[in-house]
Amino acid sequence: MTLLFRNLRNYGYIAVFLLSAAVLGISAYFASQFLPHLHHDFTIYSLIPPAWTIFIFLILLWNSTPRVEAFFLFISIVLWLTMAAWQTDIIGNTQCDSLGNSRVDTAKGTMSAKAYCDLSKVLEAFAWTTFVVLTLFFIFIIHLASKSVAMGRMFIWQENIYELPWFGQAPGYPGVSYAEYASRYGAGYGAYGGYPAGYGGQNVVQQLPGHSLVIQPGMNGMGPHVQQVPSQMM
């Protein structure tokens, strides 16, 4: 597995968990104050994105593939974007400090308008932040998976998410660069596609037109060395 990608992904998801937990706590507080009759539409919806994110990310951290992760990230992005835009529309450009000692109605009486405004601003900021972070995750996964396919991991979308490399690394090998990956398996192998021998019980190498494959045993337990050689040289 590529350790750098795994660590960065875990750190990023921890940040999303913390943001989601904070939003869920504020939303739950608003629900206890306003439901069932006041601000019910947004209050109910505000519970969905953080609860969904915490639940689905626990599953993704346990087991995931790039294809599955991209799908659920896209759904999460839509949910958080909707919440952030909705909250922005509600709170607008209100200056919380200007509310003074005014109060707003709740299902149990009243609460400080300034406190409500401050919490709403926090909700808005955290929603936008989570949306941006999830969008970056989505872009990274699409880019890294596409790069892995170009390097020869044709089935990377179906593999474990930790097989993805970080930028400048090769898929599936801790700390191995693109150049090292290509030299280990031959220029044609690393650049044009193919899996290490024995991957999924099969050898997959895309032969270039007018070329022949030369396969040499690997040294010290390493994978075989595959080269694309022009046919006229054989």
Backbone torsions as a table, in degrees:
resi	resn	phi	psi	omega
1	MET	NA	156.6	177.7
2	THR	-90.0	107.8	-170.4
3	LEU	-66.1	-37.3	-178.0
4	LEU	-63.5	-45.5	178.4
5	PHE	-62.5	-43.2	-180.0
6	ARG	-59.3	-46.3	-178.4
7	ASN	-65.9	-44.5	179.7
8	LEU	-63.7	-40.5	178.3
9	ARG	-62.8	-44.8	179.9
10	ASN	-63.6	-42.8	178.4
11	TYR	-62.7	-43.3	179.6
12	GLY	-63.6	-40.8	-179.3
13	TYR	-70.2	-32.0	175.0
14	ILE	-62.7	-42.3	177.6
15	ALA	-61.3	-41.4	178.5
16	VAL	-65.8	-39.4	177.0
17	PHE	-59.5	-44.8	-178.2
18	LEU	-65.6	-43.5	177.7
19	LEU	-62.9	-43.1	-179.6
20	SER	-65.3	-39.9	178.8
21	ALA	-64.0	-40.6	178.1
22	ALA	-64.6	-44.6	178.9
23	VAL	-64.2	-41.5	179.5
24	LEU	-63.3	-38.6	178.4
25	GLY	-64.6	-44.9	179.1
26	ILE	-65.3	-42.8	-179.8
27	SER	-64.2	-39.5	177.9
28	ALA	-64.9	-37.6	177.1
29	TYR	-64.3	-44.8	176.9
30	PHE	-61.6	-38.8	178.7
31	ALA	-62.5	-39.2	179.2
32	SER	-69.4	-23.9	-178.0
33	GLN	-90.8	-34.9	-170.0
34	PHE	-109.5	-30.5	-178.1
35	LEU	-72.9	149.8	10.9
36	PRO	-98.0	-1.8	-168.6
37	HIS	-110.1	-18.6	-175.2
38	LEU	-111.1	134.1	177.0
39	HIS	48.8	36.8	-169.5
40	HIS	-69.2	-33.1	-176.6
41	ASP	-62.3	-57.9	-178.3
42	PHE	-69.8	-37.0	-178.2
43	THR	-60.8	-43.1	178.2
44	ILE	-67.6	-44.4	-178.3
45	TYR	-64.1	-35.3	-176.3
46	SER	-64.0	-16.7	177.0
47	LEU	-81.4	-20.4	-171.6
48	ILE	-74.9	-54.2	-177.5
49	PRO	-56.6	-47.9	-179.3
50	PRO	-67.7	-39.0	178.7
51	ALA	-64.8	-43.6	177.2
52	TRP	-59.9	-45.6	-176.1
53	THR	-63.8	-46.1	179.8
54	ILE	-61.6	-44.5	-178.1
55	PHE	-65.7	-50.1	-173.4
56	ILE	-72.7	-32.2	-179.8
57	PHE	-71.6	-30.3	173.8
58	LEU	-61.7	-38.5	177.4
59	ILE	-69.5	-43.6	-178.0
60	LEU	-65.5	-34.8	178.1
61	LEU	-68.5	-28.0	179.4
62	TRP	-78.1	-43.8	-179.8
63	ASN	-160.2	129.8	-177.9
64	SER	-159.7	158.4	171.7
65	THR	-125.5	159.1	178.4
66	PRO	-54.9	-38.9	-178.9
67	ARG	-65.0	-46.1	179.8
68	VAL	-66.7	-43.5	-177.4
69	GLU	-64.1	-41.8	178.9
70	ALA	-62.2	-39.1	-179.8
71	PHE	-63.7	-49.4	-177.6
72	PHE	-73.1	-29.8	174.8
73	LEU	-65.1	-39.9	179.3
74	PHE	-61.8	-44.0	177.5
75	ILE	-61.7	-44.2	-179.8
76	SER	-63.0	-39.6	178.7
77	ILE	-60.8	-44.1	179.3
78	VAL	-62.5	-42.7	-179.9
79	LEU	-62.9	-46.1	-177.9
80	TRP	-71.2	-35.4	176.8
81	LEU	-63.7	-42.6	178.1
82	THR	-61.9	-44.2	-179.7
83	MET	-65.2	-45.4	-178.8
84	ALA	-62.6	-44.0	-179.5
85	ALA	-67.0	-39.4	180.0
86	TRP	-64.6	-46.6	179.6
87	GLN	-63.6	-38.3	177.3
88	THR	-62.4	-39.4	178.6
89	ASP	-66.2	-35.5	-178.3
90	ILE	-72.6	-49.9	-173.3
91	ILE	-84.0	-27.5	176.0
92	GLY	57.1	-138.9	-178.9
93	ASN	-101.7	25.4	-179.0
94	THR	-59.7	131.8	174.7
95	GLN	-93.7	111.0	-173.4
96	CYS	-61.5	-36.2	-177.5
97	ASP	-66.2	-22.9	-178.2
98	SER	-80.7	-5.4	-176.6
99	LEU	-80.0	-17.6	175.7
100	GLY	59.2	-130.3	-177.3
101	ASN	-99.4	14.7	180.0
102	SER	-66.6	159.4	-175.7
103	ARG	-131.5	157.6	177.4
104	VAL	-118.3	150.5	-179.2
105	ASP	-73.2	144.2	173.7
106	THR	-132.0	173.2	178.9
107	ALA	-68.3	-18.4	-177.9
108	LYS	-111.3	6.4	-179.4
109	GLY	141.2	-113.6	178.3
110	THR	-140.5	164.4	173.8
111	MET	-143.4	161.7	-178.8
112	SER	-60.8	129.0	178.6
113	ALA	-65.1	-35.3	178.9
114	LYS	-65.8	-42.3	178.4
115	ALA	-63.2	-41.7	177.5
116	TYR	-62.8	-41.8	179.5
117	CYS	-65.8	-44.1	-179.8
118	ASP	-61.3	-45.1	179.4
119	LEU	-65.9	-36.4	177.9
120	SER	-65.5	-38.8	177.6
121	LYS	-64.8	-40.6	177.2
122	VAL	-63.2	-43.8	177.9
123	LEU	-58.5	-44.2	179.2
124	GLU	-62.7	-47.0	-178.1
125	ALA	-63.9	-44.0	-179.2
126	PHE	-67.8	-35.4	178.7
127	ALA	-65.3	-44.9	178.4
128	TRP	-65.6	-39.7	179.5
129	THR	-62.5	-45.5	179.2
130	THR	-63.4	-40.0	177.1
131	PHE	-59.2	-44.3	-179.1
132	VAL	-65.6	-43.9	-178.7
133	VAL	-63.3	-45.0	179.6
134	LEU	-64.5	-37.0	177.8
135	THR	-63.6	-40.5	176.8
136	LEU	-63.9	-42.2	176.0
137	PHE	-56.6	-46.6	-177.7
138	PHE	-61.1	-46.1	-179.6
139	ILE	-64.2	-42.9	-179.9
140	PHE	-61.0	-45.6	-177.5
141	ILE	-63.9	-44.1	178.5
142	ILE	-60.5	-45.8	-177.5
143	HIS	-67.0	-47.7	-176.2
144	LEU	-67.4	-38.3	177.5
145	ALA	-66.7	-41.8	178.2
146	SER	-63.7	-39.8	177.7
147	LYS	-64.7	-38.7	178.8
148	SER	-65.2	-39.6	176.4
149	VAL	-61.7	-42.2	179.0
150	ALA	-63.9	-27.0	179.1
151	MET	-85.6	-4.7	176.3
152	GLY	117.9	-8.5	178.5
153	ARG	-85.1	77.7	-170.9
154	MET	-64.6	-23.6	-177.5
155	PHE	-109.6	24.3	-175.6
156	ILE	-62.3	-29.4	179.4
157	TRP	-62.4	-23.6	-178.2
158	GLN	-101.7	-3.9	-178.3
159	GLU	-85.9	175.4	176.7
160	ASN	-60.8	141.4	-176.4
161	ILE	-58.8	-28.4	-177.5
162	TYR	-76.4	-4.0	173.7
163	GLU	-77.1	-15.0	178.1
164	LEU	-66.4	141.7	176.9
165	PRO	-91.4	161.8	166.8
166	TRP	-85.9	173.5	-176.9
167	PHE	-60.9	131.2	-179.8
168	GLY	87.5	-4.9	178.8
169	GLN	-108.1	164.5	177.2
170	ALA	-95.5	150.3	-178.4
171	PRO	-66.4	131.7	171.8
172	GLY	84.1	-0.7	-176.4
173	TYR	-127.0	115.6	-178.3
174	PRO	-60.0	118.9	173.2
175	GLY	75.2	6.4	-179.0
176	VAL	-87.8	130.9	-179.1
177	SER	-83.3	170.3	176.7
178	TYR	-57.5	-45.1	-177.0
179	ALA	-63.4	-43.2	179.3
180	GLU	-64.6	-38.4	179.5
181	TYR	-63.8	-43.8	-179.3
182	ALA	-66.6	-41.0	-179.0
183	SER	-70.0	-30.6	-178.6
184	ARG	-68.0	-36.8	-176.0
185	TYR	-112.6	8.1	179.4
186	GLY	94.6	147.0	-176.3
187	ALA	-60.2	-43.7	-179.5
188	GLY	-66.7	-36.6	-177.3
189	TYR	-68.1	-49.2	-176.2
190	GLY	-70.0	-32.6	-172.9
191	ALA	-90.9	-28.8	-170.7
192	TYR	-115.2	-4.3	172.2
193	GLY	122.5	147.5	177.0
194	GLY	143.5	158.6	179.7
195	TYR	-114.8	154.2	174.6
196	PRO	-56.9	150.7	-178.9
197	ALA	-56.1	137.0	178.7
198	GLY	88.0	-2.3	179.7
199	TYR	-66.4	119.7	179.6
200	GLY	61.3	24.0	178.6
201	GLY	78.4	15.2	-178.3
202	GLN	-150.7	158.6	174.1
203	ASN	-104.8	126.7	-179.0
204	VAL	-125.3	110.9	177.6
205	VAL	-135.3	128.1	179.0
206	GLN	-88.0	112.0	-177.1
207	GLN	-79.5	133.4	178.9
208	LEU	-74.6	147.0	177.5
209	PRO	-59.0	134.3	178.5
210	GLY	75.7	12.4	-179.6
211	HIS	-122.0	158.1	173.2
212	SER	-118.6	153.4	-179.8
213	LEU	-93.1	133.6	173.9
214	VAL	-117.7	116.9	-177.1
215	ILE	-113.7	122.6	179.7
216	GLN	-117.3	142.5	179.7
217	PRO	-59.6	144.1	177.7
218	GLY	-76.3	158.0	180.0
219	MET	-98.7	142.9	174.2
220	ASN	56.3	40.8	175.8
221	GLY	81.3	1.9	179.7
222	MET	-77.8	166.6	-178.8
223	GLY	-67.0	164.6	-179.7
224	PRO	-64.8	152.7	178.3
225	HIS	-95.1	118.7	-175.6
226	VAL	-112.4	128.7	179.1
227	GLN	-128.1	147.2	172.7
228	GLN	-99.7	116.0	-175.9
229	VAL	-117.1	130.1	176.1
230	PRO	-54.6	137.9	-173.9
231	SER	-59.7	-34.5	-177.3
232	GLN	-66.7	-16.3	179.2
233	MET	-88.5	-8.6	-176.5
234	MET	-82.0	NA	NA
